[in-house]
Amino acid sequence: MFDSKFGAGIRSFLFENADNLTSARVINAITVQINEYMPFINIESLEANLVPDDNKLYITFAYSIPTLSIEDTLSLEINRF
């Protein structure tokens, strides 16, 4: 089944201004998608940083899945080009 709303649309943020507003929008987009499609995951912390000098977006996501007693952190480095 295809769901056109699935996904946070991270690509759309890669060429935005590297500022706090864009980072907040990335965090919001990820949070909305997790709450919608994976409500069993608890977001412990979520950070997004656009670094123009590196041409990268860094995302760090700490989460837990209480029903499975899982706690972990996921770190992503996404190139802007």
C-alpha positions in Angstrom: 0.0 0.0 0.0 1.4 3.4 -1.0 1.0 6.2 1.5 2.0 9.6 0.0 2.3 11.1 3.5 4.9 8.5 4.7 8.4 10.0 5.3 9.7 13.1 6.9 10.9 14.7 3.6 14.4 15.3 4.8 15.6 16.0 1.3 13.4 19.1 1.1 15.4 20.6 4.1 18.9 20.0 2.7 19.1 23.3 0.7 17.3 25.4 3.3 19.1 28.1 5.2 21.3 26.5 7.9 19.6 28.1 10.9 17.7 27.2 14.1 14.3 27.5 12.3 15.3 24.9 9.7 16.7 22.6 12.4 13.4 23.0 14.4 11.4 22.1 11.2 13.5 19.0 10.6 12.9 17.9 14.2 9.2 18.6 13.9 8.9 16.6 10.6 10.6 13.6 12.1 8.6 13.8 15.3 5.3 14.0 13.4 6.2 10.9 11.3 7.3 8.8 14.3 4.1 9.7 16.2 2.0 8.8 13.2 3.6 5.7 11.9 5.6 4.3 15.0 3.7 5.4 18.1 5.3 2.5 20.1 8.6 4.5 20.0 9.4 7.1 22.7 11.6 9.9 21.6 14.1 10.5 24.3 16.0 13.3 22.4 16.2 14.5 18.9 18.7 17.0 17.5 19.2 18.2 13.9 22.1 20.5 12.9 22.7 21.8 9.4 26.4 22.6 9.0 27.0 24.7 5.9 30.8 24.5 6.1 30.5 20.7 5.9 27.5 20.7 3.5 25.8 18.2 5.8 22.8 17.6 8.0 23.5 15.8 11.3 20.7 14.1 13.1 21.0 12.4 16.5 18.0 10.5 17.7 17.8 8.8 21.1 14.7 6.6 21.5 13.2 3.8 23.5 10.7 1.0 22.8 9.3 0.2 26.3 7.5 -3.0 25.2 10.7 -4.5 24.1 13.0 -2.9 26.7 15.1 -1.3 24.0 17.0 2.0 24.3 19.3 3.2 21.6 20.7 6.2 19.7 20.8 6.7 16.0 23.2 9.2 14.4 22.9 10.2 10.8 25.1 12.3 8.6 23.4 13.4 5.4 25.3 15.1 2.6 23.7 18.2 1.1 24.8 17.3 -2.4 
